[in-house]
Structures are given as structure tokens and as C-alpha cells.
Amino acid sequence: MRNSGRFAAVIELLDAITADMLGDGRAADQVASQYFRARRYIGSKDRRFIGDTTYAILREWGRLAFLAAHTQRPLNGRTALLLWAA
């Protein structure tokens, strides 16, 4: 998997986690486990990158929400990844 695919998967997983937090209230690890089970084609190194990056972003979610509010952008997976990388 190329880096663009990895980052797209991170965005998709972040969107799934945030949508589930507002809906069912399941934990992030349960959503991630279901995400990876549905996508068995993702290799182990790619899973590690996607998981590590996703959880690094989630650990800084409060700071990212603050930055997103000041840039007047909605906080979704794409915005969170861009703010985290910057």
C-alpha cells in the first residue's frame, strides 16, 4: 500500500470512530478492530502505520479541536490529519 492509501485509510478510520462516538458510543479500539476485520487485504505493516497514526491523532484530539475551531473548519478525519501533520 502506498502512503496515499495509508493516509486515506487513516482518514476513513478517524471518520468511522468519530461517527461511532456520536452514535453508539463504542470505544475506538472496537471500531478499529471491526475496520481491520472488514479489510483483510491490508498488510501487517500497513495496519501498524494506520493504527499508530490514528491513535496518535486521537490522543491529541482536544488540541486539534481547538485548532480547527480557530481555523473555522469542521473537525473530521481529513482536517484532523492535516492539523496533526502540520
C-alpha positions as CSV (number, residue, x, y, z in Angstrom):
1,M,0.0,0.0,0.0
2,R,1.3,3.4,-0.9
3,N,1.4,6.3,1.5
4,S,-1.6,8.0,-0.1
5,G,-3.6,4.8,0.5
6,R,-2.4,4.7,4.1
7,F,-3.4,8.3,4.8
8,A,-6.8,7.7,3.1
9,A,-7.3,4.7,5.4
10,V,-6.4,6.8,8.5
11,I,-9.0,9.4,7.4
12,E,-11.6,6.8,6.8
13,L,-10.9,5.2,10.2
14,L,-11.0,8.5,12.0
15,D,-14.3,9.3,10.4
16,A,-15.7,5.9,11.4
17,I,-14.5,6.4,15.0
18,T,-15.9,9.9,15.4
19,A,-19.3,8.9,13.8
20,D,-19.5,5.9,16.1
21,M,-18.6,8.0,19.2
22,L,-21.6,10.2,18.4
23,G,-23.9,7.2,17.6
24,D,-23.4,4.0,19.5
25,G,-20.7,5.2,21.8
26,R,-18.4,2.3,21.2
27,A,-14.7,2.5,22.1
28,A,-12.2,3.4,19.4
29,D,-10.4,0.1,19.6
30,Q,-13.7,-1.8,18.9
31,V,-14.3,0.4,15.8
32,A,-10.7,-0.1,14.7
33,S,-10.9,-3.9,15.2
34,Q,-14.1,-4.0,13.1
35,Y,-12.5,-1.8,10.4
36,F,-9.5,-4.1,10.1
37,R,-11.6,-7.3,10.1
38,A,-13.6,-5.9,7.2
39,R,-10.4,-5.1,5.3
40,R,-8.3,-8.3,5.5
41,Y,-6.2,-7.3,2.4
42,I,-4.4,-4.6,4.5
43,G,-0.9,-6.0,5.4
44,S,0.6,-6.0,8.9
45,K,2.9,-3.1,8.3
46,D,0.1,-1.0,6.9
47,R,-2.1,-1.9,9.8
48,R,0.6,-0.8,12.2
49,F,1.0,2.5,10.4
50,I,-2.7,3.1,10.2
51,G,-3.3,2.2,13.9
52,D,-0.4,4.1,15.3
53,T,-1.2,7.2,13.3
54,T,-4.9,7.1,14.2
55,Y,-4.2,6.7,17.9
56,A,-1.6,9.5,17.8
57,I,-4.3,11.8,16.3
58,L,-6.9,10.6,18.9
59,R,-4.5,11.4,21.8
60,E,-4.3,15.0,20.6
61,W,-8.0,15.3,19.7
62,G,-8.6,18.2,22.1
63,R,-5.7,20.3,20.7
64,L,-6.8,19.5,17.2
65,A,-10.4,20.6,18.0
66,F,-9.1,23.9,19.4
67,L,-7.0,24.5,16.2
68,A,-9.9,23.5,14.0
69,A,-12.2,26.0,15.8
70,H,-9.7,28.8,15.2
71,T,-9.4,27.9,11.5
72,Q,-13.2,27.7,11.3
73,R,-13.2,24.3,9.8
74,P,-15.3,21.3,10.9
75,L,-13.2,18.7,12.7
76,N,-13.4,15.5,10.6
77,G,-10.8,12.9,9.7
78,R,-9.2,14.9,6.9
79,T,-8.9,18.1,9.0
80,A,-7.6,16.2,12.0
81,L,-4.9,14.5,9.9
82,L,-3.8,17.8,8.2
83,L,-3.6,19.7,11.5
84,W,-1.8,16.8,13.2
85,A,0.8,16.7,10.4
86,A,1.3,20.4,10.5
